[in-house]
Amino acid sequence: MSRPTKAIIDLQALRHNFELAQSLAPHSSTIPMVKANAYGHGAVEVARALAPIAPAFGVASIEEAIDLRDNGITQPILLLEGIFSSDEVSLAAQNNFWLMVENQPQVEAIISATLARKIKVWLGMDTGMHRLGFQPNEIQAAYDALSNSHNVSDDIVITSHFACADDLDSQATSEQIKNFDLHLPKTNNTLSTSLANSAAILAWPQAHRDWQRPGFMLYGSSPFVQPQENADQLQAVMSFESAVISLRNISAGESVGYTANWTAQRDSTIATVTVGYGDGYPRSAPNGTPVLINGVRCPLVGRVSMDMITVDVTDLPQVAIGDKTVLWGPELPVNEIASACGTIGYELLTRMPARVPRVYS
Ligand SMILES: *Cc1c(COP(=O)(O)O)cnc(C)c1O
């Protein structure tokens, strides 16, 4: 007795993907990235499911970290962009949040704070992505300033992020790794390091260091466009489902939906499904985008509406109101839908709105 549109989240598949990341780099510690509501899957539930096996979590802001704390997550939580204002430093220290440090104002805010306990920092090196981090020749000075501060614990992590690790033919990743290793700060402390995102965990073993930071792969999709043997072992975590709510026969020459952008070439049966761009199904999905009805691929026809889509089910032997519809999931990769829409699976998962109930299984 409710709208059938929902995202079913398979926590067993999530754990499988985490364990795959861990087994590919057995000497690394694996920190799940649960920013942006765990890529749309529900940050609290995902973190709870991984809490028994994950040493820490990664998020994009202190607000996301506090939400996890308020919901019982006790691990350290890494703030991937560090602080946005200096008042966040003491709050981070109190809560055992770890801070990325990406620029001089962040160094100064940490050094000059009055803290009840030391804070663990991850010092970011810009090895070629040119978005965040210190230039390689500035790393030593930033490291020295942090390691000499009473506010900072000794075990500083040096880190960088890849721009092109999903491109298996690109030289950029090897260049970034070389640059990183060349500019690690000199110190008597033991340094630990972190490089790998999902693509690097799956395909760049040279990038496996003390800590790895998988995001997208945990949710079961490949970061690569082509098949890759490790990525092929991932299991999709989200099944985005709805149901047929209306059926009609139309004649050849009649059109369907807003702007009448699809016209039947033959007498056709059209199923209306209660899911639309208000649920995160992309309005940019073109005619022909596959939709699974009763497990069979059928073409989307007509414009995606806010709350509904229309599907050509003429070739389905049997279809009835109430039949199960899958927009993406284990049998229909979100990457395939994304690519039809000119985007990537990351975006479709991450922007899924709160209106779609997440159901955990
Ligand atoms: C989001 C993020 C990741 C995870 O990237 P995926 O491609 O989703 O694995 C890793 N490191 C940093 C710094 C990030 O911001």
The ligand as an ORCA input file, in Angstrom:
! r2SCAN-3c Opt
* xyz 0 1
  C      35.833     10.367     -3.696
  C      37.261     10.117     -3.445
  C      37.786      8.827     -3.575
  C      36.985      7.660     -4.103
  O      36.976      7.685     -5.513
  P      36.267      6.488     -6.322
  O      36.623      6.751     -7.732
  O      34.806      6.634     -6.061
  O      36.823      5.247     -5.775
  C      39.103      8.631     -3.211
  N      39.879      9.657     -2.776
  C      39.409     10.908     -2.676
  C      40.303     12.001     -2.205
  C      38.092     11.192     -3.012
  O      37.634     12.438     -2.917
*
